[in-house]
Amino acid sequence: MNNTPFSILSRSRASLISLFCALLVPAAWAQVQVLDQVVAIVDDDIILASELQERVAGVRSTMESRGVEMPDDETLVRETLDRLILDSIQMQLANRYGVRIPDAQLDEAMTRLARQNGLTLEQFRVAVEQSGQNYGATRESLRKDLAIQRVQQGNVMRNINISEQEIDNFLATEEGEAMTQPEYRVIQALLATRRGEDAASVEAKETFIDATLANIQGGTDFETAVSGVEPYAFTGGDLGWRKLGDIPSMFAEVVPTMTIGDVTKVRSSSGFHLVYLADEVGGERLVKQTDVRHILIKPTEVLDEAAAEALAGQLMERVKGGEDFGALARQYSDDIGSAAEGGELGWTNPGQMVPEFEAATAAAEEGVVTEPFRSEFGWHILEVTGRRDKDFSGEIQRNQVANYIREQKYQEELDAWLRKIREEAFVDIK
């Protein structure tokens, strides 16, 4: 028997055509009243003729709706049965591993599927039923797909390793450079000047441009500012998302120096442009980080709320009196993770801490211990020891490349894994 995952029917052509005819001529079924048949045994599972017929009909319908060229009937049946066999093997593995898709997770997946079709979940249910399909069966089919996906990821992802050298090598390629190049969404408004136009008229237009730019910088919406027609009308519009190399050369020097929301004036042979940077991806990503340390005092049955607050206040006074913050943290802090490090939390990003801690950190003067404050964890005092803007663009680019390489490797590893489980499975085509 040929055990490759996409060529698994090993019976004679006549046997396959016979099976195909039984499946695709329902009128003959109605006349002869043929009972359901087993078309394949797959380890501890079986595939019925009715399952194959239903799947063939679904594949045919999908291909027709998408305008995809239909294979011949024999190929369609063979490839569909191949897929059913692989699904059976993977579902048996899912059951063996104890994979379960809870109803809540299935509901979320159904909602995403509906949203992809521009529908609410209820509208999606109605659309499915109006198309002649059973909504409950559709849900269970998706549950099965999710279980198979989890089995695939669990078995394939562990075989994928991406080294820093691989990332470096890809970044050095032309494809890598193109992938990680920043993209900008630029909107431009042009106040045109004519060749040979008198100097006074050009000066008047530039004065108008400067006034419009000042209005925008003063808070007027860009679209509103350039939509007027008196005394001059602007032309131009949204250039869409473009890599730097695809941006018109007259704007290419200024756009990378702008931040989102900036507007600048550019002069060209066509006239005066107002260039607005509406959005950007892949460029510099500065994050305001804070280096902070703290002491946490948790109320307990022995140390009540008031006593915990009082102890935090005493520790604050001792630090202000000259005692070492780190030594006091190691002795008193109830934050196991940071106490041994003298209360050091390291460089933190916005949103990383609970709201009360974030607020106290933002308000703190650098090098000055704060008053005690309460969070859900207990009473804190903290000291900000440094602030900085860190550029994460390099890390973002490397993560982007790593995800791309992972996707490429995933498909290769998945194909290899599917061949492996197919070869190891017992399959008997009837």
C-alpha positions as CSV (number, residue, x, y, z in Angstrom):
1,M,0.0,0.0,0.0
2,N,1.3,3.5,-0.8
3,N,1.3,5.3,2.5
4,T,2.0,8.9,1.5
5,P,-0.7,11.2,2.9
6,F,-2.0,12.4,-0.4
7,S,-2.0,9.1,-2.4
8,I,-3.5,6.5,-0.1
9,L,-6.0,4.7,-2.3
10,S,-4.3,1.5,-3.4
11,R,-7.2,-0.4,-4.8
12,S,-7.8,-0.8,-8.5
13,R,-9.2,2.1,-10.6
14,A,-12.3,0.1,-11.2
15,S,-12.9,-0.2,-7.4
16,L,-12.4,3.5,-7.0
17,I,-14.8,4.4,-9.8
18,S,-17.4,2.0,-8.4
19,L,-17.1,3.8,-5.0
20,F,-17.4,7.2,-6.7
21,C,-20.5,6.2,-8.6
22,A,-22.1,4.9,-5.4
23,L,-21.4,8.3,-3.8
24,L,-22.2,10.8,-6.4
25,V,-25.5,9.3,-7.9
26,P,-28.0,9.7,-5.1
27,A,-30.9,8.8,-7.4
28,A,-29.5,5.3,-7.7
29,W,-29.3,5.1,-3.9
30,A,-33.0,6.0,-3.7
31,Q,-33.9,3.3,-6.1
32,V,-31.7,0.5,-4.6
33,Q,-31.9,1.6,-1.0
34,V,-28.2,0.8,-0.4
35,L,-27.3,0.8,3.3
36,D,-24.4,2.8,4.7
37,Q,-21.0,1.2,4.0
38,V,-17.6,1.3,5.6
39,V,-15.2,2.7,3.1
40,A,-12.1,2.7,5.3
41,I,-10.8,1.4,8.6
42,V,-8.3,3.8,10.3
43,D,-6.8,2.3,13.4
44,D,-9.7,2.2,15.9
45,D,-12.0,4.3,13.7
46,I,-14.1,3.7,10.6
47,I,-15.1,6.1,7.7
48,L,-18.5,5.6,6.3
49,A,-19.7,6.1,2.8
50,S,-22.1,8.7,4.0
51,E,-19.3,10.7,5.6
52,L,-17.3,10.6,2.4
53,Q,-20.4,11.6,0.3
54,E,-21.1,14.5,2.6
55,R,-17.5,15.7,2.6
56,V,-17.3,15.4,-1.2
57,A,-20.5,17.5,-1.6
58,G,-19.1,20.1,0.8
59,V,-15.8,20.4,-1.1
60,R,-17.6,20.6,-4.4
61,S,-19.9,23.4,-3.1
62,T,-17.0,25.4,-1.7
63,M,-14.9,25.1,-4.9
64,E,-17.9,26.1,-7.0
65,S,-18.7,29.1,-4.8
66,R,-15.1,30.3,-5.0
67,G,-14.8,29.8,-8.8
68,V,-12.0,27.3,-8.3
69,E,-11.4,24.8,-11.2
70,M,-12.9,21.5,-10.2
71,P,-10.7,18.3,-10.5
72,D,-12.1,15.2,-12.1
73,D,-14.5,13.1,-10.1
74,E,-12.0,10.4,-9.3
75,T,-9.4,12.8,-8.0
76,L,-12.0,14.7,-5.9
77,V,-13.1,11.5,-4.2
78,R,-9.5,10.2,-3.7
79,E,-8.2,13.5,-2.2
80,T,-11.3,13.9,0.0
81,L,-10.9,10.4,1.4
82,D,-7.2,11.2,2.0
83,R,-8.2,14.1,4.1
84,L,-10.8,12.2,6.0
85,I,-8.2,9.5,6.9
86,L,-5.8,12.1,8.2
87,D,-8.5,13.8,10.2
88,S,-9.5,10.5,11.7
89,I,-5.9,9.8,12.8
90,Q,-5.5,13.2,14.3
91,M,-8.8,13.1,16.1
92,Q,-7.8,9.7,17.6
93,L,-4.6,11.4,18.8
94,A,-6.7,14.3,20.3
95,N,-8.8,11.8,22.2
96,R,-5.6,10.0,23.4
97,Y,-4.1,13.3,24.6
98,G,-7.3,14.4,26.3
99,V,-7.7,17.4,24.1
100,R,-11.1,19.1,24.7
101,I,-12.5,22.3,23.3
102,P,-14.8,24.0,25.9
103,D,-18.0,25.5,24.7
104,A,-16.8,29.0,25.7
105,Q,-13.8,28.7,23.4
106,L,-15.9,27.3,20.7
107,D,-18.3,30.2,21.0
108,E,-15.4,32.7,20.7
109,A,-14.3,30.9,17.5
110,M,-17.8,30.9,16.1
111,T,-18.0,34.7,16.8
112,R,-14.7,35.3,15.1
113,L,-15.9,33.3,12.1
114,A,-19.1,35.3,11.9
115,R,-17.2,38.6,12.2
116,Q,-14.9,37.5,9.3
117,N,-18.1,37.3,7.2
118,G,-19.3,40.7,8.4
119,L,-22.1,39.2,10.5
120,T,-23.1,38.9,14.1
121,L,-23.3,35.4,15.6
122,E,-27.0,35.3,15.3
123,Q,-26.9,36.5,11.7
124,F,-24.3,33.9,11.0
125,R,-26.5,31.1,12.4
126,V,-29.4,32.2,10.3
127,A,-27.2,32.4,7.2
128,V,-25.9,28.8,7.8
129,E,-29.4,27.4,8.2
130,Q,-30.7,29.3,5.2
131,S,-28.0,27.7,3.1
132,G,-29.4,24.3,4.1
133,Q,-26.7,23.4,6.6
134,N,-27.2,22.4,10.2
135,Y,-25.9,25.0,12.6
136,G,-25.2,22.5,15.4
137,A,-23.3,20.3,12.9
138,T,-21.3,23.4,11.8
139,R,-20.3,24.1,15.5
140,E,-19.2,20.5,16.0
141,S,-17.2,20.6,12.8
142,L,-15.4,23.7,14.0
143,R,-14.8,22.0,17.4
144,K,-13.2,19.1,15.6
145,D,-11.0,21.5,13.5
146,L,-9.9,23.3,16.6
147,A,-8.9,20.0,18.3
148,I,-6.9,18.9,15.2
149,Q,-5.2,22.3,15.1
150,R,-4.2,22.0,18.8
151,V,-2.8,18.5,18.2
152,Q,-0.9,19.7,15.2
153,Q,0.6,22.7,17.1
154,G,1.5,20.5,20.0
155,N,3.4,18.0,17.9
156,V,4.9,20.4,15.3
157,M,5.9,23.5,17.3
158,R,8.2,21.6,19.6
159,N,10.3,20.6,16.6
160,I,10.8,24.2,15.4
161,N,13.9,26.0,16.7
162,I,14.9,29.4,15.4
163,S,18.5,30.6,16.2
164,E,19.6,34.2,16.5
165,Q,22.0,33.4,13.6
166,E,19.0,32.5,11.4
167,I,17.3,35.8,12.2
168,D,20.6,37.7,11.4
169,N,21.0,35.8,8.1
170,F,17.4,36.6,7.0
171,L,17.7,40.3,8.0
172,A,20.8,40.5,5.7
173,T,18.9,39.3,2.7
174,E,17.0,41.6,0.3
175,E,13.7,39.9,1.4
176,G,14.5,40.6,5.0
177,E,15.4,44.2,4.4
178,A,12.1,44.7,2.5
179,M,10.1,43.0,5.2
180,T,11.5,45.1,8.1
181,Q,11.4,48.4,6.3
182,P,9.0,50.8,8.0
183,E,5.7,51.6,6.3
184,Y,4.0,55.0,6.4
185,R,0.5,56.2,5.7
186,V,0.9,59.6,4.2
187,I,-1.8,62.1,3.3
188,Q,-0.8,65.2,1.2
189,A,-2.5,68.3,0.1
190,L,-1.1,70.3,-2.8
191,L,-1.6,73.9,-3.5
192,A,-0.4,74.0,-7.1
193,T,1.7,76.7,-8.7
194,R,2.0,77.2,-12.5
195,R,5.2,77.5,-14.4
196,G,5.9,81.2,-15.0
197,E,3.4,82.3,-12.3
198,D,4.2,85.8,-11.1
199,A,6.2,86.1,-7.8
200,A,3.4,87.9,-6.0
201,S,0.9,85.1,-6.6
202,V,3.4,82.4,-5.5
203,E,4.1,84.4,-2.4
204,A,0.4,84.8,-1.6
205,K,0.0,81.0,-1.9
206,E,2.9,80.3,0.4
207,T,1.5,82.7,2.9
208,F,-1.8,80.8,2.7
209,I,0.0,77.5,3.1
210,D,1.8,78.8,6.2
211,A,-1.4,80.0,7.8
212,T,-3.1,76.7,7.1
213,L,-0.1,74.8,8.6
214,A,-0.3,77.1,11.7
215,N,-4.1,76.3,12.1
216,I,-3.4,72.5,11.9
217,Q,-0.6,72.8,14.5
218,G,-3.0,74.9,16.6
219,G,-5.4,72.0,16.8
220,T,-7.5,72.1,13.6
221,D,-8.1,68.7,12.0
222,F,-6.0,68.2,8.9
223,E,-8.9,67.2,6.6
224,T,-10.9,70.1,7.8
225,A,-8.1,72.6,7.3
226,V,-7.4,71.6,3.7
227,S,-11.0,71.0,2.5
228,G,-11.8,74.7,1.9
229,V,-12.0,76.2,-1.6
230,E,-11.5,79.9,-0.8
231,P,-9.3,81.6,-1.7
232,Y,-7.4,78.5,-2.9
233,A,-8.4,74.8,-3.4
234,F,-6.1,72.0,-2.4
235,T,-5.7,68.8,-4.5
236,G,-4.1,65.5,-3.5
237,G,-5.2,62.9,-0.9
238,D,-4.3,59.7,0.9
239,L,-1.2,58.0,-0.6
240,G,-2.1,54.8,1.4
241,W,0.4,52.5,3.1
242,R,3.9,52.7,1.5
243,K,7.4,51.5,2.2
244,L,9.9,54.3,2.3
245,G,11.2,53.4,-1.2
246,D,7.7,53.7,-2.6
247,I,7.1,57.2,-1.2
248,P,7.5,60.1,-3.7
249,S,11.0,61.3,-3.7
250,M,9.9,64.8,-2.7
251,F,8.6,63.5,0.6
252,A,11.1,60.6,1.2
253,E,13.5,62.8,3.2
254,V,11.0,64.4,5.6
255,V,8.6,61.5,6.3
256,P,11.1,59.4,8.3
257,T,11.8,62.4,10.6
258,M,8.1,62.9,11.4
259,T,6.1,61.3,14.2
260,I,2.5,60.2,13.8
261,G,0.2,63.3,13.6
262,D,2.9,65.7,12.3
263,V,2.3,68.0,9.4
264,T,5.1,69.7,7.4
265,K,5.4,71.9,4.4
266,V,7.3,70.7,1.3
267,R,8.0,72.8,-1.9
268,S,8.2,71.0,-5.2
269,S,8.1,71.9,-8.9
270,S,4.3,71.3,-8.7
271,G,3.7,73.8,-5.8
272,F,3.4,73.7,-2.0
273,H,2.5,70.5,-0.3
274,L,1.2,69.9,3.2
275,V,2.4,66.4,4.2
276,Y,0.5,64.7,7.1
277,L,1.9,61.4,8.6
278,A,-1.4,59.6,9.5
279,D,0.2,56.4,10.8
280,E,3.4,54.3,10.8
281,V,4.4,50.7,11.4
282,G,7.9,49.3,11.8
283,G,9.7,52.5,12.6
284,E,11.2,53.7,15.9
285,R,9.2,52.5,18.8
286,L,10.2,54.5,21.9
287,V,8.8,53.2,25.2
288,K,9.1,55.3,28.4
289,Q,10.6,52.9,31.0
290,T,11.1,53.4,34.7
291,D,13.8,51.8,36.9
292,V,12.0,51.4,40.3
293,R,12.4,49.5,43.6
294,H,9.9,49.1,46.3
295,I,9.1,47.6,49.7
296,L,5.8,45.8,50.2
297,I,4.1,45.3,53.6
298,K,1.2,42.8,53.5
299,P,-1.5,43.0,56.2
300,T,-1.9,39.7,58.0
301,E,-3.8,38.2,60.9
302,V,-0.9,39.3,63.1
303,L,-0.2,42.6,61.3
304,D,-3.5,44.4,60.7
305,E,-4.2,47.0,58.1
306,A,-3.3,50.0,60.3
307,A,-0.2,48.4,61.6
308,A,0.9,47.5,58.0
309,E,0.4,51.1,56.9
310,A,2.3,52.4,59.9
311,L,5.3,50.0,59.3
312,A,5.4,51.2,55.7
313,G,5.5,54.8,56.9
314,Q,8.3,54.0,59.4
315,L,10.4,52.4,56.7
316,M,9.9,55.5,54.5
317,E,11.1,57.7,57.3
318,R,14.1,55.5,57.9
319,V,15.1,55.7,54.2
320,K,14.7,59.5,54.3
321,G,16.9,59.4,57.4
322,G,19.7,57.9,55.5
323,E,19.2,54.1,55.9
324,D,19.8,51.9,52.9
325,F,16.7,51.2,50.9
326,G,18.0,47.8,49.6
327,A,18.9,46.6,53.1
328,L,15.4,47.5,54.5
329,A,13.8,45.8,51.5
330,R,15.7,42.6,52.1
331,Q,14.7,42.7,55.7
332,Y,11.1,43.8,55.6
333,S,9.6,43.4,52.1
334,D,6.9,40.8,51.6
335,D,7.5,40.7,47.8
336,I,9.4,37.4,47.6
337,G,10.3,38.1,44.0
338,S,12.2,41.4,44.6
339,A,13.1,41.3,48.3
340,A,16.3,39.4,47.8
341,E,17.3,41.9,45.2
342,G,16.9,44.9,47.5
343,G,13.4,45.6,46.2
344,E,14.7,46.1,42.6
345,L,12.0,45.6,40.0
346,G,14.3,46.6,37.1
347,W,13.1,48.6,34.1
348,T,9.3,48.5,33.8
349,N,7.1,49.4,30.9
350,P,3.8,51.3,31.1
351,G,0.9,49.0,31.9
352,Q,3.2,46.4,33.5
353,M,2.2,47.1,37.1
354,V,-1.2,47.5,38.9
355,P,-2.9,50.9,38.5
356,E,-2.0,52.2,42.0
357,F,1.6,51.3,41.5
358,E,1.7,52.9,38.0
359,A,0.2,56.1,39.4
360,A,2.6,56.3,42.3
361,T,5.5,55.6,39.9
362,A,4.4,58.3,37.5
363,A,4.1,60.9,40.2
364,A,7.3,60.1,42.0
365,E,10.4,62.3,41.9
366,E,13.5,60.5,40.8
367,G,15.6,59.5,43.8
368,V,12.9,60.4,46.4
369,V,11.0,57.7,48.3
370,T,7.2,58.0,48.1
371,E,4.6,58.1,50.8
372,P,3.0,54.7,51.6
373,F,0.2,53.8,49.2
374,R,-2.2,50.8,49.0
375,S,-2.6,48.3,46.2
376,E,-4.4,45.0,46.1
377,F,-1.2,43.4,47.4
378,G,-0.7,45.6,50.4
379,W,1.2,48.8,51.4
380,H,4.1,50.0,49.3
381,I,6.8,52.6,49.4
382,L,8.8,53.0,46.2
383,E,11.7,54.9,44.8
384,V,12.3,55.7,41.1
385,T,16.0,55.4,40.4
386,G,15.9,56.2,36.7
387,R,13.8,57.0,33.6
388,R,14.6,56.4,29.9
389,D,13.1,56.1,26.5
390,K,14.0,52.7,25.0
391,D,13.7,51.9,21.3
392,F,12.1,48.5,20.8
393,S,12.0,48.7,17.0
394,G,15.0,46.3,16.7
395,E,13.3,43.7,19.0
396,I,10.0,44.1,17.1
397,Q,11.8,43.5,13.8
398,R,13.5,40.4,15.1
399,N,10.2,39.1,16.4
400,Q,8.6,39.8,13.0
401,V,11.3,37.8,11.2
402,A,11.2,35.0,13.8
403,N,7.5,34.7,13.3
404,Y,7.9,34.6,9.5
405,I,10.6,31.9,9.7
406,R,8.5,29.9,12.1
407,E,5.6,30.0,9.7
408,Q,7.8,28.7,6.9
409,K,9.2,25.9,9.1
410,Y,5.8,25.1,10.5
411,Q,4.3,24.1,7.1
412,E,7.4,22.0,6.3
413,E,7.3,20.3,9.7
414,L,3.5,19.8,9.5
415,D,3.8,18.0,6.2
416,A,6.6,15.8,7.6
417,W,4.5,15.0,10.7
418,L,1.4,14.2,8.6
419,R,3.4,11.8,6.5
420,K,4.8,10.2,9.6
421,I,1.5,9.6,11.4
422,R,0.0,8.3,8.1
423,E,2.8,5.8,7.7
424,E,2.4,4.6,11.2
425,A,-1.4,4.2,11.1
426,F,-3.3,1.1,10.1
427,V,-5.5,2.0,7.1
428,D,-7.6,-0.5,5.2
429,I,-9.5,0.9,2.2
430,K,-12.5,-1.2,1.5
